[in-house]
């Protein structure tokens, strides 16, 4: 009889695995296909990364470059397919859901673990914001991977998990510095509870620390070589660009706004989606065993400490966006299922899956309607309606009519014009631009080490700006004295049926020195 029960349990686990991968891959495919079909360009964060990705730099003053490396790998594997950023986002979504599922099934029955995992499917970063591939995407995937690997390192004290945890944390530091908040939470957890505090007498935590440091060490070399000045300058300018809070009430209101903003993204996913399992009147339950107790404490630490840190920071200065809380909540469904009494039944599982399917379907409709009809309502196009390919083809034509050599640089008055053209042109020239106020700002911080104004003046390139009147911006000739301003103004319609004035772009050509 025990053998029969064992086979049944094994089959249940196998079926849960098949169900997880079937739903997860189908879900990721949907949110890969949707922007590929309905978008014609990228959001500003994504086009910024496209401009950086081809340069293969260790960092910029703004962020470390893990997100750009992942994107460029997808560009190479897909031969620069338009869908490359959406593929990167889909892969990240799969890894995030896998991390949640692995933790959930270690402490919950298989079906309940699937409920806790799939309750996060409608979560905004995985759906309506999934097309926005940026450094936060890479941060979220390594954040969840770190929680997953550290969880099993603490549970098993096996070296392979300590090694995996070190890799996740080290690579996460290459994604975004804010993962340090999670590292602080993990350190607190490891020293607060006596069972885990003993691990510091063994090799595991030290192995994790050494690996994380070794993985992040090249970035530290870059910071040392740059004297940390660029990163510090960027941070100072970013802080100065944000208003200092005024009255004493602002120091209370801003953390509340941050908290409520995060809560608003969680109302549907996972809170409403857990109603079939937890009911309408949630009742707390005592942990059934030590593993449940430790898992609750662990997830509370990994979420609570970073959340409180971000909320307090928003009370000091208005610099914490609600979206900074996105990485914190992926394990919330698992936590709630452990914290409250639940109905572990086939009926609640079926209802939860139906509710999840309905919520995702509604978000698909919202995405399509928003993309197609948004400009009709607002009277303004979104970034993904930008005529990226058409403008790139026009710039290829203009350059090819004058020179036989490939265009080396594109400079623009914003990420949009220069970034879109640099990515869309045939030879994919380098994107030359500056932070804060665009290229026209005399005190701006350069994007990276791959280009300077002197490089553009020597090797040549295309300079673009949006035309609001017939004057040429003063920064064009100040930065590029040899620039030839073309008399023609490119007028291109946005990729939408709404009645919106066309995009008007002015162009100047900086000839390469060998052509003079």
C-alpha positions in Angstrom: 0.0 0.0 0.0 2.8 2.4 0.8 4.4 1.6 -2.6 1.1 2.4 -4.3 0.8 5.7 -2.4 4.3 6.6 -3.3 3.6 6.0 -7.0 0.5 8.2 -6.8 2.4 11.0 -5.1 5.1 10.8 -7.7 2.5 11.0 -10.5 0.9 14.0 -8.8 4.2 15.7 -8.7 4.9 14.9 -12.3 1.4 16.2 -13.3 2.0 19.4 -11.4 5.3 19.8 -13.2 3.7 19.4 -16.6 0.9 21.7 -15.6 3.3 24.4 -14.4 5.4 24.4 -17.5 2.4 24.2 -19.9 0.7 27.2 -18.3 3.9 29.2 -17.8 5.2 28.7 -21.3 1.7 29.6 -22.7 1.5 32.7 -20.5 5.0 33.9 -21.5 4.2 33.3 -25.2 1.1 35.4 -25.0 3.0 38.4 -23.6 5.8 37.9 -26.1 3.4 37.8 -29.1 1.2 40.7 -28.1 3.8 43.5 -28.2 5.4 41.9 -31.2 2.1 42.3 -33.1 0.8 45.6 -31.8 3.9 47.7 -31.1 6.1 49.4 -33.8 8.8 50.7 -31.5 10.0 50.4 -27.9 9.5 52.4 -24.7 12.2 54.8 -23.8 14.0 52.6 -21.2 14.2 49.8 -23.8 15.6 51.9 -26.6 18.1 53.3 -24.1 19.3 49.8 -23.4 19.4 49.0 -27.1 21.8 51.9 -27.6 24.0 50.6 -24.8 23.8 46.9 -25.5 25.9 46.8 -28.6 28.8 48.5 -26.8 29.3 45.7 -24.3 30.4 48.0 -21.5 30.7 47.1 -17.8 28.5 49.9 -16.6 27.2 53.4 -17.2 26.8 56.2 -14.7 23.2 55.2 -14.4 23.1 51.4 -13.9 25.2 48.3 -14.1 24.8 46.5 -17.4 23.4 43.0 -16.8 20.1 44.0 -18.5 21.9 45.2 -21.6 24.0 42.0 -21.8 20.9 39.9 -21.7 19.3 42.0 -24.4 22.3 41.9 -26.7 22.5 38.1 -26.4 18.8 38.0 -27.5 19.6 40.4 -30.3 22.5 38.2 -31.5 20.5 35.0 -31.3 17.5 36.4 -33.1 19.5 38.5 -35.7 18.2 41.7 -34.2 14.6 40.7 -34.4 12.1 43.4 -33.3 10.9 40.9 -30.7 14.3 40.6 -29.0 13.4 42.7 -25.9 10.1 40.9 -25.6 11.9 37.5 -25.7 14.2 38.7 -22.9 11.2 39.8 -20.8 9.5 36.4 -21.5 12.6 34.5 -20.4 12.8 36.6 -17.2 9.1 36.0 -16.5 9.6 32.2 -16.8 12.5 32.3 -14.4 10.6 34.4 -11.9 7.6 32.1 -11.9 9.9 29.1 -11.6 11.6 30.5 -8.5 8.3 31.1 -6.8 7.0 27.6 -7.7 10.1 25.9 -6.3 9.8 27.6 -3.0 6.0 27.0 -2.9 6.2 23.3 -3.6 8.8 22.8 -0.9 6.3 23.8 1.8 2.8 23.4 0.3 0.9 20.6 -1.5 1.5 20.5 -5.2 -1.9 22.0 -6.2 -1.7 24.7 -3.5 1.8 25.5 -4.7 0.5 26.0 -8.2 -2.3 28.3 -6.9 0.2 30.4 -5.0 2.4 30.7 -8.1 -0.3 31.3 -10.7 -2.0 33.8 -8.5 0.9 36.1 -9.5 0.3 35.7 -13.3 -1.8 38.9 -13.6 0.8 40.9 -11.7 1.5 44.1 -13.6 5.3 43.5 -14.2 4.4 40.1 -15.9 1.6 41.5 -18.0 0.8 45.2 -18.8 4.4 46.2 -18.1 6.1 43.1 -19.4 7.0 44.7 -22.8 9.0 47.4 -20.9 12.3 45.6 -20.8 14.7 47.7 -18.6 17.1 47.3 -15.7 14.2 46.6 -13.4 13.4 43.5 -15.4 16.8 42.0 -14.8 16.7 43.1 -11.2 13.4 41.3 -10.6 14.6 38.0 -12.1 17.8 37.9 -10.0 15.9 39.1 -6.9 13.5 36.2 -7.1 16.4 33.8 -8.0 18.3 35.0 -5.0 15.3 34.4 -2.7 14.8 30.9 -4.2 18.5 29.8 -3.9 19.0 31.3 -0.5 15.9 29.6 0.7 17.2 26.2 -0.1 20.7 27.1 1.1 19.2 27.9 4.5 16.9 24.8 4.4 19.6 22.3 3.3 22.9 23.9 4.1 24.3 22.2 0.9 27.2 23.8 -0.9 25.5 23.7 -4.3 22.8 26.0 -3.0 25.3 28.4 -1.3 27.2 28.5 -4.7 23.9 29.2 -6.6 23.0 31.9 -4.0 26.3 33.6 -4.5 25.9 33.6 -8.3 22.3 35.0 -8.1 23.4 37.8 -5.7 26.5 38.7 -7.6 24.8 38.8 -11.0 21.9 40.7 -9.4 24.4 43.4 -8.4 25.2 43.7 -12.1 21.5 44.3 -12.7 20.8 47.1 -10.3 22.4 48.3 -7.0 19.1 48.1 -5.1 19.4 44.4 -4.7 21.7 45.4 -1.8 18.4 45.8 0.2 17.7 42.1 -0.3 21.3 41.3 0.7 20.8 43.2 4.0 17.5 41.3 4.6 19.2 38.0 4.0 22.1 38.9 6.3 19.6 39.9 9.0 17.8 36.6 8.7 21.0 34.6 8.9 22.1 36.2 12.1 18.7 36.8 13.9 17.7 33.1 14.0 20.1 30.9 16.0 19.7 27.8 13.7 21.0 29.8 10.7 23.5 31.8 12.7 25.4 28.6 13.2 26.0 28.3 9.5 28.5 31.2 9.8 30.8 28.7 11.6 30.8 26.6 8.4 31.8 27.3 4.8 28.4 27.9 3.3 27.8 31.7 3.9 31.4 32.5 3.3 31.3 30.6 0.0 28.3 32.7 -1.0 30.0 35.9 0.0 33.2 35.1 -1.9 31.4 34.1 -5.1 29.1 37.2 -5.0 32.2 39.4 -4.5 34.1 37.6 -7.3 31.2 38.0 -9.7 30.8 41.7 -8.9 34.5 42.4 -8.7 34.9 43.5 -12.4 32.3 46.2 -11.8 34.3 47.4 -8.8 37.3 47.7 -11.0 35.3 49.8 -13.4 34.2 52.0 -10.6 37.8 52.4 -9.4 39.0 53.1 -12.9 36.4 55.8 -13.3 37.1 57.1 -9.8 33.4 56.6 -9.0 32.9 60.2 -10.2 30.4 59.4 -13.0 28.2 57.3 -10.8 28.3 59.8 -7.9 27.6 62.7 -10.3 24.6 60.9 -11.7 23.2 60.1 -8.3 23.7 63.7 -7.1 22.0 65.0 -10.2 19.1 62.5 -9.9 18.6 63.5 -6.3 18.7 67.2 -7.1 16.2 66.7 -9.9 13.7 65.4 -7.3 12.0 67.9 -5.0 12.8 67.9 -1.3 9.7 67.2 0.7 8.1 70.3 2.1 5.9 70.2 5.2 6.2 67.6 8.0 3.1 65.9 6.7 4.9 65.1 3.4 7.3 62.8 5.3 4.2 60.7 6.3 2.2 61.1 3.2 4.9 60.0 0.7 5.5 56.6 2.5 1.7 56.1 2.6 1.5 56.9 -1.1 4.3 54.4 -1.8 2.6 51.7 0.2 -0.9 52.3 -1.2 0.6 52.3 -4.7 2.2 48.9 -4.2 -1.1 47.6 -2.7 -3.0 48.8 -5.7 -1.0 46.5 -7.9 -1.6 43.5 -5.7 -5.4 43.8 -5.3 -6.1 41.4 -8.2 -2.9 39.5 -8.1 -2.7 37.7 -5.7 -5.3 39.0 -3.2 -8.5 38.5 -5.2 -7.3 35.4 -7.0 -6.8 33.6 -3.6 -10.4 34.1 -2.6 -11.4 30.6 -3.9 -8.8 29.0 -1.7 -8.9 31.3 1.4 -12.5 32.4 1.3 -13.9 35.9 1.9 -13.0 35.9 5.6 -9.4 35.1 6.0 -8.4 33.5 9.3 -4.9 33.2 10.4 -3.5 29.7 11.2 -0.5 28.6 13.2 2.3 27.0 11.2 1.8 23.3 10.8 5.5 22.5 11.2 8.9 24.1 11.6 9.4 24.3 7.8 6.3 26.4 7.5 7.4 28.7 10.4 10.8 29.2 8.9 9.4 29.9 5.4 7.0 32.5 6.8 9.8 34.2 8.7 12.1 34.0 5.7 9.6 35.5 3.2 8.6 38.2 5.7 12.3 39.3 6.1 12.9 39.2 2.3 9.9 41.5 1.7 9.5 43.5 4.9 13.0 44.9 5.3 13.4 46.1 1.6 9.8 47.5 1.7 10.4 49.4 4.9 13.7 50.8 3.6 12.0 52.0 0.4 9.1 53.5 2.3 11.4 55.3 4.7 13.5 56.6 1.8 10.3 58.0 0.2 9.7 59.9 3.4 13.1 61.6 3.2 13.0 62.7 -0.4 10.5 62.2 -3.2 12.7 59.8 -5.1 11.1 56.4 -4.7 8.7 55.4 -7.4 5.9 52.9 -6.7 7.4 50.6 -9.4 10.6 50.2 -7.2 8.5 47.9 -5.1 7.7 45.5 -8.0 10.5 42.9 -7.1 9.3 42.6 -3.5 5.9 40.8 -4.0 6.4 37.8 -6.2 6.2 35.4 -3.2 3.2 37.1 -1.6 0.8 34.4 -2.8 2.9 31.7 -1.2 3.1 33.7 2.0 -0.7 34.3 2.2 -1.4 30.6 1.6 0.9 29.7 4.5 -0.4 32.5 6.8 -4.2 31.9 6.5 -6.5 28.9 6.7 -7.2 27.4 3.2 -9.3 24.9 1.4 -6.9 22.4 -0.3 -9.5 20.9 -2.6 -10.0 20.1 -6.3 -12.9 22.6 -6.4 -10.8 25.5 -5.0 -8.0 24.6 -7.4 -10.3 24.6 -10.4 -11.9 27.9 -9.3 -8.5 29.6 -8.8 -7.4 28.5 -12.2 -10.6 29.9 -13.8 -10.2 33.2 -12.0 -6.6 33.4 -13.0 -7.5 32.7 -16.6 -10.2 35.3 -16.6 -7.9 38.0 -15.0 -5.2 37.3 -17.6 -7.8 37.4 -20.4 -9.1 40.8 -19.3 -5.5 42.2 -19.2 -4.9 40.9 -22.7 -8.0 42.9 -23.9 -6.9 45.9 -21.9 -3.5 45.8 -23.5 -4.9 45.6 -27.0 -7.5 48.3 -26.5 -5.0 50.6 -24.8 -2.4 50.1 -27.6 -4.9 50.6 -30.5 -7.3 53.2 -29.1 -5.1 55.0 -26.6 -4.0 57.7 -29.0 -7.7 58.3 -30.1 -8.5 59.0 -26.5 -5.5 61.0 -25.4 -4.7 62.7 -28.7 -1.0 61.7 -28.2 0.9 58.8 -29.5 2.9 56.5 -27.2 6.5 55.6 -27.8 5.5 52.3 -29.3 3.7 54.2 -32.1 6.9 55.8 -33.2 7.8 55.3 -36.9 11.2 53.7 -36.0 11.8 51.6 -39.1 10.7 54.3 -41.5 12.9 57.0 -39.9 15.8 54.6 -39.8 15.3 53.8 -43.5 15.2 57.5 -44.4 18.5 58.1 -42.5 20.1 55.2 -44.3 19.1 56.7 -47.6 20.4 60.2 -46.7 23.7 58.8 -45.6 24.1 56.4 -48.5 23.5 59.3 -51.0 26.5 61.1 -49.6 29.1 58.6 -48.4 30.3 55.1 -49.2 31.3 54.3 -45.7 29.0 53.1 -42.9 27.5 55.6 -40.6 29.4 55.4 -37.3 27.3 57.6 -34.9 23.8 58.9 -34.4 23.2 61.8 -32.0 19.8 63.1 -30.9 18.1 65.6 -28.7 16.5 62.7 -26.8 16.6 59.0 -26.3 13.7 58.6 -28.7 14.9 60.2 -31.9 18.6 59.3 -31.7 18.0 55.9 -30.0 15.4 54.7 -32.4 17.4 55.7 -35.5 20.6 54.2 -34.2 18.9 50.9 -33.6 16.9 50.9 -36.8 19.6 51.9 -39.3 21.1 49.1 -41.3 24.6 49.2 -39.9 23.4 50.0 -36.3 25.7 52.9 -35.6 26.6 53.8 -32.0 24.1 56.0 -30.1 25.9 59.2 -28.8 23.9 61.0 -26.2 24.1 62.5 -22.7 22.0 62.3 -19.6 19.7 65.1 -18.3 18.3 67.5 -20.8 19.6 65.5 -23.8 22.7 66.3 -25.9 22.1 70.0 -25.7 23.0 70.2 -22.0 26.5 71.5 -21.6 26.9 70.0 -18.1 25.3 66.6 -18.9 27.0 63.3 -18.0 28.1 61.3 -21.1 26.3 58.0 -21.5 29.4 55.9 -21.7 33.0 55.6 -22.8 32.3 54.6 -26.3 31.7 58.1 -27.8 32.6 61.7 -27.4 31.7 64.8 -29.5 35.3 64.6 -30.9 34.6 61.0 -32.1 31.5 62.1 -33.9 33.3 65.1 -35.4 36.1 62.9 -36.7 34.3 59.7 -37.8 31.0 61.4 -38.8 27.4 60.7 -38.1 23.8 61.9 -38.2 22.3 64.4 -35.8 18.6 64.6 -35.2 16.1 66.8 -33.4 12.4 67.3 -33.3 11.3 70.4 -35.2 8.9 72.7 -33.4 9.8 75.7 -35.4 12.2 76.5 -38.2 15.2 77.3 -36.0 18.1 74.9 -35.6 19.0 74.2 -31.9 22.1 76.0 -30.9 23.7 72.8 -29.5 24.0 71.3 -33.0 26.7 73.7 -34.3 28.2 74.2 -30.8 29.0 70.5 -30.5 29.4 69.6 -34.1 30.9 72.6 -35.9 31.2 70.8 -39.3 27.5 69.7 -39.2 25.6 70.3 -42.5 22.0 71.1 -41.7 19.7 69.6 -44.4 17.0 71.9 -45.7 14.5 69.2 -45.8 12.4 68.3 -42.7 11.3 64.7 -42.5 7.6 64.3 -41.8 6.5 60.8 -40.9 3.1 59.8 -39.6 2.9 57.9 -36.3 1.9 54.3 -36.5 -1.7 54.8 -35.4 -5.0 55.6 -37.1 -5.7 58.5 -34.7 -5.6 62.0 -36.2 -2.3 63.1 -34.8 0.2 65.6 -36.3 3.1 63.8 -38.0 6.6 63.5 -36.5 8.8 66.3 -37.8 12.5 65.7 -37.6 15.4 67.9 -38.5 18.6 66.3 -39.7 22.3 67.4 -39.8 25.1 65.4 -41.3 28.6 65.4 -39.8 30.9 64.2 -42.6 33.7 61.8 -41.8 37.2 63.4 -42.0 38.4 60.9 -44.6 35.6 62.3 -46.9 36.7 65.9 -46.6 
